[in-house]
């Protein structure tokens, strides 16, 4: 009887360990794009690893880009306008509908800042195979221009010319 109880206890512990590891959040990985600190007109890839949560990986990537300041190694600069917030992200038929608050376009931005921010958003999201384009909305509305310098009336597509080519 003691052997049976001991065997049952060991079996129960094993089941608990295996069960817990099956349901423990897994890590997710993604890439966000940021402009370099030197002001070059390119975007650098930053690999991110974090615990999985209840959001999609694409939403996590965009939230990370919007809320987490660049690493302390001074290779990247923050391109997100002050006060800008992501209101929602929905993906439908290959298009990511990204809704920002109005603060995203309040600051007077030149073409460099506007291009780097939109390039970072679009290239970060189009890293995911299910996203082919990004429709920018501000407070739920389509706008024709972003900060007077970028046409955002139609979905934006990946801009490979902004991406730094890997050194060989």
KAHU-V159064 format. One record per residue. N is the residue number from 1. RES is the residue in one small letter. SS is DSSP state (hx for helix, st for strand, lp for the rest). NEAR is the number of other C-alpha atoms within 10 Angstrom. Layout:
N|RES|SS|NEAR  N|RES|SS|NEAR
This chain:
1|x|lp|6  2|x|hx|7  3|x|hx|8  4|x|hx|9  5|x|hx|10  6|x|hx|11  7|x|hx|12  8|x|hx|12  9|x|hx|12  10|x|hx|12  11|x|hx|12  12|x|hx|12  13|x|hx|12  14|x|hx|12  15|x|hx|12  16|x|hx|12  17|x|hx|11  18|x|hx|12  19|x|hx|11  20|x|hx|11  21|x|hx|11  22|x|hx|10  23|x|hx|8  24|x|lp|11  25|x|lp|13  26|x|lp|12  27|x|st|10  28|x|st|15  29|x|st|14  30|x|st|20  31|x|st|21  32|x|st|25  33|x|st|28  34|x|st|27  35|x|st|27  36|x|st|21  37|x|lp|13  38|x|lp|10  39|x|lp|13  40|x|lp|11  41|x|lp|15  42|x|lp|19  43|x|st|25  44|x|st|20  45|x|st|18  46|x|st|16  47|x|st|10  48|x|st|12  49|x|st|11  50|x|st|14  51|x|st|10  52|x|lp|15  53|x|lp|12  54|x|lp|8  55|x|lp|10  56|x|lp|12  57|x|hx|16  58|x|hx|23  59|x|hx|19  60|x|hx|19  61|x|hx|24  62|x|hx|23  63|x|hx|17  64|x|hx|17  65|x|hx|23  66|x|hx|22  67|x|hx|13  68|x|lp|11  69|x|lp|13  70|x|lp|19  71|x|lp|11  72|x|lp|8  73|x|lp|7  74|x|lp|10  75|x|lp|14  76|x|st|21  77|x|lp|17  78|x|lp|19  79|x|lp|24  80|x|lp|22  81|x|lp|18  82|x|lp|13  83|x|lp|13  84|x|lp|17  85|x|lp|17  86|x|st|17  87|x|st|13  88|x|st|15  89|x|st|19  90|x|st|14  91|x|st|17  92|x|st|9  93|x|lp|9  94|x|lp|14  95|x|st|19  96|x|st|24  97|x|st|19  98|x|st|23  99|x|st|21  100|x|st|20  101|x|lp|17  102|x|hx|15  103|x|hx|14  104|x|hx|21  105|x|hx|19  106|x|lp|14  107|x|lp|13  108|x|lp|11  109|x|lp|15  110|x|lp|11  111|x|hx|14  112|x|hx|13  113|x|hx|19  114|x|hx|22  115|x|hx|20  116|x|hx|24  117|x|hx|23  118|x|hx|20  119|x|hx|25  120|x|hx|29  121|x|hx|25  122|x|hx|27  123|x|hx|27  124|x|hx|22  125|x|hx|29  126|x|lp|22  127|x|lp|17  128|x|lp|14  129|x|lp|8  130|x|lp|15  131|x|lp|20  132|x|lp|20  133|x|st|21  134|x|st|26  135|x|st|21  136|x|st|26  137|x|st|22  138|x|st|18  139|x|lp|17  140|x|lp|15  141|x|st|11  142|x|st|14  143|x|lp|15  144|x|lp|14  145|x|st|12  146|x|st|20  147|x|lp|17  148|x|lp|13  149|x|lp|14  150|x|st|13  151|x|st|13  152|x|lp|17  153|x|lp|15  154|x|lp|13  155|x|lp|16  156|x|st|21  157|x|lp|17  158|x|lp|20  159|x|lp|14  160|x|hx|12  161|x|hx|10  162|x|hx|19  163|x|st|19  164|x|lp|14  165|x|lp|11  166|x|lp|6  167|x|lp|4  168|x|lp|3
